């Protein structure tokens, strides 16, 4: 048998100290990984934001072109009103469709769960 150079309390203190070091290192690693993911997410969100803004302006200029084209046949105020009414009807259709879809999915969930 090997002679015991250290007491049990010293061995336990070393074990506790090593466990604390491991936990601290894991926390540091987790913080570093989270920072890296935040940086990646921030860069991706900027690109998505620029794309969304570009899409918005693209749609806006298409609508301006439609108004301009219609203003060749009718007064400009009437052309703008027609485009606005068409957009309002499209919005209504989309909202009605979305509410129908969401109501149907909740009914199917109720049937599925037996409630």
SELOGU-162710 format. One record per residue: y, x, z of N, C-alpha, C, O in turn; residue number from 1. Coordinates in Angstrom, 1 decimal, always signed. Example, Ala and Ser with C-alpha at 12.3 -4.5 7.8 and 13.67 -1.06 7.14 Angstrom:
<rs>
     n_Y     n_X     n_Z    ca_Y    ca_X    ca_Z     c_Y     c_X     c_Z     o_Y     o_X     o_Z  num
    -5.7   +13.2    +7.8    -4.5   +12.3    +7.8    -3.3   +13.2    +7.8    -3.3   +14.2    +8.5    1
    -2.2   +12.8    +7.1    -1.1   +13.7    +7.1    +0.0   +12.9    +7.9    +1.1   +13.4    +8.0    2
</rs>
This chain:
<rs>
     n_Y     n_X     n_Z    ca_Y    ca_X    ca_Z     c_Y     c_X     c_Z     o_Y     o_X     o_Z  num
    -1.2    +0.8    +0.0    +0.0    +0.0    +0.0    +1.2    +0.9    +0.0    +1.3    +2.0    +0.5    1
    +2.3    +0.3    -0.6    +3.6    +1.0    -0.6    +4.3    +0.8    +0.7    +4.3    -0.3    +1.2    2
    +5.0    +1.8    +1.1    +5.8    +1.6    +2.3    +7.0    +0.8    +2.0    +7.6    +0.9    +0.9    3
    +7.4    +0.0    +2.9    +8.6    -0.9    +2.8    +9.8    -0.1    +3.1   +10.0    +0.2    +4.3    4
   +10.7    +0.2    +2.1   +11.9    +0.9    +2.4   +13.0    -0.1    +2.8   +14.0    +0.3    +3.5    5
   +12.9    -1.3    +2.3   +14.0    -2.3    +2.6   +13.5    -3.4    +3.5   +12.3    -3.7    +3.4    6
   +14.4    -4.0    +4.2   +13.9    -5.2    +5.0   +13.9    -6.4    +4.1   +14.4    -6.4    +3.0    7
   +13.3    -7.5    +4.6   +13.2    -8.7    +3.9   +14.6    -9.3    +3.6   +14.8    -9.9    +2.6    8
   +15.5    -9.2    +4.6   +16.8    -9.7    +4.4   +17.6    -9.0    +3.3   +18.3    -9.6    +2.6    9
   +17.4    -7.7    +3.2   +18.0    -7.0    +2.1   +17.5    -7.4    +0.8   +18.2    -7.5    -0.2   10
   +16.2    -7.6    +0.7   +15.6    -8.1    -0.6   +16.1    -9.4    -0.9   +16.4    -9.7    -2.1   11
   +16.2   -10.3    +0.0   +16.7   -11.7    -0.2   +18.2   -11.6    -0.7   +18.6   -12.4    -1.5   12
   +18.9   -10.7    +0.0   +20.3   -10.6    -0.4   +20.5   -10.1    -1.8   +21.3   -10.5    -2.6   13
   +19.6    -9.1    -2.2   +19.6    -8.6    -3.6   +19.2    -9.7    -4.6   +19.8    -9.9    -5.7   14
   +18.3   -10.5    -4.2   +17.8   -11.6    -5.1   +19.0   -12.6    -5.3   +19.3   -13.0    -6.4   15
   +19.7   -13.0    -4.2   +20.8   -13.9    -4.2   +21.9   -13.3    -5.1   +22.5   -14.0    -5.9   16
   +22.2   -12.0    -4.9   +23.2   -11.4    -5.6   +22.9   -11.4    -7.1   +23.8   -11.6    -8.0   17
   +21.7   -11.1    -7.5   +21.2   -11.1    -8.9   +21.3   -12.5    -9.5   +21.8   -12.6   -10.6   18
   +20.9   -13.5    -8.7   +21.0   -14.9    -9.2   +22.5   -15.2    -9.5   +22.8   -15.9   -10.5   19
   +23.4   -14.8    -8.6   +24.8   -15.1    -8.7   +25.3   -14.4   -10.0   +26.1   -15.0   -10.7   20
   +24.9   -13.2   -10.2   +25.4   -12.4   -11.4   +24.9   -13.1   -12.7   +25.6   -13.3   -13.6   21
   +23.6   -13.6   -12.7   +23.1   -14.3   -13.8   +23.9   -15.6   -14.1   +24.2   -15.9   -15.2   22
   +24.2   -16.3   -13.0   +24.9   -17.6   -13.2   +26.3   -17.3   -13.7   +26.8   -18.0   -14.6   23
   +27.0   -16.3   -13.2   +28.3   -16.0   -13.7   +28.3   -15.6   -15.1   +29.2   -15.9   -15.9   24
   +27.3   -14.8   -15.5   +27.2   -14.3   -16.9   +26.9   -15.5   -17.8   +27.5   -15.6   -18.9   25
   +26.1   -16.5   -17.4   +25.9   -17.7   -18.2   +27.1   -18.5   -18.3   +27.4   -19.1   -19.4   26
   +27.9   -18.6   -17.3   +29.1   -19.4   -17.3   +30.1   -18.7   -18.3   +30.8   -19.4   -19.1   27
   +30.2   -17.4   -18.2   +31.1   -16.7   -19.1   +30.6   -16.9   -20.6   +31.5   -17.1   -21.5   28
   +29.3   -16.8   -20.8   +28.8   -17.0   -22.1   +29.1   -18.5   -22.6   +29.5   -18.7   -23.8   29
   +28.9   -19.4   -21.8   +29.2   -20.8   -22.1   +30.7   -21.0   -22.5   +31.0   -21.7   -23.4   30
   +31.6   -20.4   -21.7   +33.0   -20.5   -22.0   +33.3   -19.9   -23.3   +34.1   -20.5   -24.1   31
   +32.7   -18.8   -23.6   +33.0   -18.1   -24.9   +32.5   -18.9   -26.0   +33.2   -19.1   -27.1   32
   +31.3   -19.5   -25.9   +30.8   -20.4   -27.0   +31.6   -21.6   -27.2   +31.9   -22.0   -28.3   33
   +32.1   -22.2   -26.1   +33.0   -23.4   -26.2   +34.3   -23.0   -26.9   +34.7   -23.8   -27.8   34
   +34.8   -21.9   -26.5   +36.1   -21.4   -27.2   +35.9   -21.3   -28.7   +36.7   -21.7   -29.5   35
   +34.7   -20.7   -29.1   +34.4   -20.5   -30.5   +34.3   -21.8   -31.2   +34.8   -22.0   -32.3   36
   +33.6   -22.8   -30.6   +33.4   -24.1   -31.2   +34.8   -24.8   -31.3   +35.0   -25.5   -32.3   37
   +35.6   -24.7   -30.3   +36.9   -25.3   -30.4   +37.8   -24.7   -31.5   +38.4   -25.5   -32.2   38
   +37.7   -23.4   -31.7   +38.4   -22.8   -32.8   +37.9   -23.3   -34.2   +38.7   -23.6   -35.1   39
   +36.6   -23.4   -34.3   +36.0   -23.9   -35.5   +36.4   -25.4   -35.7   +36.8   -25.8   -36.9   40
   +36.3   -26.2   -34.7   +36.7   -27.6   -34.8   +38.2   -27.8   -35.1   +38.6   -28.7   -35.9   41
   +39.0   -26.9   -34.6   +40.4   -27.0   -34.9   +40.7   -26.7   -36.3   +41.5   -27.4   -37.0   42
   +40.1   -25.7   -36.9   +40.2   -25.3   -38.3   +39.7   -26.5   -39.2   +40.4   -26.8   -40.1   43
   +38.6   -27.0   -38.8   +38.1   -28.1   -39.6   +39.0   -29.4   -39.6   +39.2   -30.1   -40.6   44
   +39.5   -29.6   -38.4   +40.4   -30.8   -38.2   +41.7   -30.6   -39.0   +42.2   -31.6   -39.6   45
   +42.2   -29.4   -39.1   +43.4   -29.2   -39.9   +43.1   -29.4   -41.4   +43.9   -30.1   -42.1   46
   +42.0   -29.0   -41.9   +41.6   -29.2   -43.3   +41.4   -30.7   -43.5   +41.8   -31.2   -44.6   47
   +40.7   -31.4   -42.6   +40.6   -32.8   -42.8   +41.9   -33.6   -42.8   +42.1   -34.5   -43.6   48
   +42.8   -33.1   -41.9   +44.1   -33.8   -41.8   +44.9   -33.6   -43.1   +45.5   -34.5   -43.6   49
   +44.9   -32.3   -43.6   +45.6   -32.1   -44.9   +45.0   -32.9   -46.0   +45.7   -33.4   -46.9   50
   +43.6   -33.0   -46.0   +43.0   -33.8   -47.1   +43.3   -35.3   -46.9   +43.6   -35.9   -48.0   51
   +43.4   -35.8   -45.7   +43.7   -37.2   -45.5   +45.2   -37.5   -45.9   +45.5   -38.5   -46.6   52
   +46.1   -36.6   -45.6   +47.5   -36.7   -45.9   +47.6   -36.6   -47.5   +48.4   -37.4   -48.0   53
   +46.9   -35.7   -48.1   +47.0   -35.7   -49.6   +46.4   -36.9   -50.2   +47.0   -37.4   -51.2   54
   +45.4   -37.5   -49.6   +44.8   -38.7   -50.2   +45.8   -39.9   -50.0   +45.9   -40.7   -50.9   55
   +46.5   -39.9   -48.9   +47.5   -41.0   -48.6   +48.6   -40.9   -49.7   +49.0   -41.9   -50.2   56
   +49.1   -39.7   -49.9   +50.2   -39.5   -50.8   +49.7   -39.8   -52.3   +50.5   -40.3   -53.1   57
   +48.5   -39.4   -52.6   +47.9   -39.7   -53.9   +47.9   -41.3   -54.1   +48.3   -41.7   -55.1   58
   +47.4   -42.0   -53.1   +47.3   -43.4   -53.2   +48.7   -44.0   -53.3   +49.0   -45.0   -54.1   59
   +49.7   -43.5   -52.6   +51.1   -44.0   -52.6   +51.7   -43.8   -54.0   +52.3   -44.7   -54.5   60
   +51.4   -42.6   -54.6   +52.0   -42.4   -55.9   +51.3   -43.2   -57.0   +51.9   -43.6   -58.0   61
   +50.0   -43.5   -56.8   +49.3   -44.4   -57.8   +50.0   -45.8   -57.7   +50.2   -46.5   -58.7   62
   +50.3   -46.3   -56.4   +50.9   -47.6   -56.3   +52.3   -47.6   -56.9   +52.7   -48.5   -57.5   63
   +53.1   -46.5   -56.7   +54.4   -46.4   -57.4   +54.2   -46.5   -58.9   +55.0   -47.1   -59.6   64
   +53.2   -45.8   -59.4   +53.0   -45.9   -60.9   +52.6   -47.3   -61.3   +53.1   -47.7   -62.4   65
   +51.9   -48.0   -60.5   +51.6   -49.4   -60.8   +52.8   -50.3   -60.8   +53.1   -51.1   -61.7   66
   +53.6   -50.1   -59.8   +54.9   -50.8   -59.7   +55.8   -50.5   -60.9   +56.4   -51.4   -61.5   67
   +55.9   -49.2   -61.3   +56.7   -48.8   -62.4   +56.2   -49.4   -63.7   +56.9   -49.9   -64.5   68
   +54.8   -49.4   -63.9   +54.3   -50.0   -65.1   +54.5   -51.5   -65.2   +54.8   -52.0   -66.2   69
   +54.4   -52.2   -64.0   +54.6   -53.6   -64.0   +56.1   -53.9   -64.2   +56.5   -55.0   -64.8   70
   +57.0   -53.0   -63.8   +58.4   -53.3   -63.9   +58.9   -53.2   -65.4   +60.0   -53.6   -65.7   71
   +58.0   -52.8   -66.3   +58.3   -52.8   -67.7   +58.2   -54.2   -68.2   +58.9   -54.6   -69.2   72
   +57.4   -55.0   -67.6   +57.1   -56.4   -68.1   +57.9   -57.4   -67.2   +58.3   -58.5   -67.8   73
   +58.1   -57.2   -65.9   +58.8   -58.1   -65.0   +59.8   -57.3   -64.3   +59.8   -56.1   -64.3   74
   +60.8   -58.0   -63.6   +61.8   -57.3   -62.8   +61.1   -56.4   -61.7   +60.0   -56.7   -61.3   75
   +61.8   -55.4   -61.3   +61.2   -54.4   -60.4   +60.8   -55.0   -59.1   +59.8   -54.7   -58.5   76
   +61.7   -56.0   -58.6   +61.4   -56.6   -57.3   +60.1   -57.4   -57.4   +59.3   -57.5   -56.5   77
   +59.9   -58.1   -58.6   +58.7   -58.9   -58.8   +57.4   -58.0   -58.9   +56.4   -58.3   -58.4   78
   +57.6   -56.8   -59.5   +56.5   -55.9   -59.7   +56.1   -55.4   -58.3   +54.9   -55.3   -58.0   79
   +57.1   -55.0   -57.4   +56.8   -54.5   -56.1   +56.1   -55.6   -55.3   +55.2   -55.4   -54.5   80
   +56.6   -56.9   -55.4   +56.0   -58.0   -54.7   +54.6   -58.2   -55.1   +53.7   -58.5   -54.3   81
   +54.3   -58.1   -56.4   +52.9   -58.3   -56.9   +52.0   -57.2   -56.3   +50.9   -57.5   -55.9   82
   +52.4   -56.0   -56.3   +51.6   -54.9   -55.7   +51.4   -55.1   -54.2   +50.3   -54.9   -53.7   83
   +52.5   -55.6   -53.5   +52.3   -55.8   -52.1   +51.4   -56.9   -51.8   +50.5   -56.9   -50.9   84
   +51.5   -58.0   -52.6   +50.5   -59.1   -52.4   +49.1   -58.7   -52.7   +48.2   -59.1   -52.0   85
   +48.9   -58.0   -53.8   +47.6   -57.5   -54.1   +47.0   -56.6   -53.0   +45.8   -56.7   -52.6   86
   +47.8   -55.7   -52.4   +47.4   -54.9   -51.3   +47.1   -55.8   -50.1   +46.1   -55.5   -49.4   87
   +47.9   -56.8   -49.8   +47.6   -57.7   -48.7   +46.3   -58.5   -48.9   +45.6   -58.6   -47.9   88
   +46.0   -58.9   -50.1   +44.8   -59.6   -50.3   +43.6   -58.6   -50.2   +42.6   -59.0   -49.6   89
   +43.8   -57.4   -50.6   +42.7   -56.4   -50.5   +42.5   -56.1   -49.0   +41.3   -56.0   -48.6   90
   +43.5   -56.0   -48.2   +43.4   -55.8   -46.8   +42.7   -56.9   -46.1   +41.8   -56.7   -45.3   91
   +43.0   -58.1   -46.5   +42.3   -59.3   -46.0   +40.8   -59.3   -46.3   +40.0   -59.6   -45.5   92
   +40.5   -59.0   -47.5   +39.1   -58.9   -48.0   +38.4   -57.8   -47.1   +37.3   -58.1   -46.7   93
   +39.0   -56.7   -47.0   +38.3   -55.6   -46.2   +38.1   -56.0   -44.8   +37.1   -55.7   -44.2   94
   +39.1   -56.6   -44.2   +39.0   -57.0   -42.7   +38.0   -58.1   -42.6   +37.2   -58.0   -41.6   95
   +38.0   -59.0   -43.5   +37.0   -60.1   -43.4   +35.6   -59.5   -43.6   +34.6   -59.9   -42.9   96
   +35.4   -58.6   -44.5   +34.1   -58.0   -44.8   +33.7   -57.2   -43.6   +32.5   -57.2   -43.2   97
   +34.6   -56.5   -43.0   +34.2   -55.6   -41.8   +33.8   -56.5   -40.6   +32.9   -56.2   -39.9   98
   +34.6   -57.6   -40.4   +34.2   -58.5   -39.3   +32.9   -59.2   -39.5   +32.1   -59.4   -38.6   99
   +32.6   -59.5   -40.8   +31.3   -60.2   -41.1   +30.2   -59.2   -40.9   +29.2   -59.5   -40.3  100
   +30.4   -57.9   -41.3   +29.4   -56.9   -41.1   +29.1   -56.6   -39.6   +28.0   -56.5   -39.2  101
   +30.2   -56.5   -38.8   +30.0   -56.2   -37.4   +29.4   -57.4   -36.7   +28.6   -57.2   -35.8  102
   +29.7   -58.6   -37.1   +29.1   -59.8   -36.4   +27.6   -59.9   -36.8   +26.8   -60.2   -36.0  103
   +27.3   -59.6   -38.0   +25.9   -59.6   -38.5   +25.1   -58.6   -37.7   +23.9   -58.8   -37.4  104
   +25.6   -57.4   -37.5   +24.9   -56.3   -36.9   +24.6   -56.7   -35.4   +23.6   -56.4   -34.8  105
   +25.6   -57.4   -34.8   +25.4   -57.7   -33.3   +24.4   -58.8   -33.2   +23.6   -58.8   -32.3  106
   +24.3   -59.7   -34.2   +23.3   -60.8   -34.2   +21.9   -60.2   -34.4   +21.0   -60.6   -33.7  107
   +21.8   -59.2   -35.3   +20.5   -58.6   -35.5   +20.1   -57.8   -34.3   +18.9   -57.8   -34.0  108
   +21.0   -57.2   -33.6   +20.7   -56.5   -32.4   +20.2   -57.5   -31.3   +19.2   -57.2   -30.6  109
   +20.8   -58.6   -31.2   +20.4   -59.6   -30.2   +19.0   -60.1   -30.5   +18.2   -60.2   -29.6  110
   +18.7   -60.4   -31.8   +17.4   -60.8   -32.2   +16.3   -59.7   -31.9   +15.2   -59.9   -31.5  111
   +16.7   -58.5   -32.2   +15.8   -57.3   -32.0   +15.5   -57.1   -30.6   +14.3   -56.9   -30.2  112
   +16.4   -57.3   -29.7   +16.2   -57.1   -28.3   +15.6   -58.3   -27.6   +15.3   -58.3   -26.4  113
   +15.6   -59.4   -28.3   +15.0   -60.6   -27.7   +15.9   -61.4   -26.8   +15.4   -62.2   -26.0  114
   +17.2   -61.1   -26.8   +18.1   -61.8   -25.8   +18.6   -63.1   -26.4   +19.3   -63.8   -25.8  115
</rs>
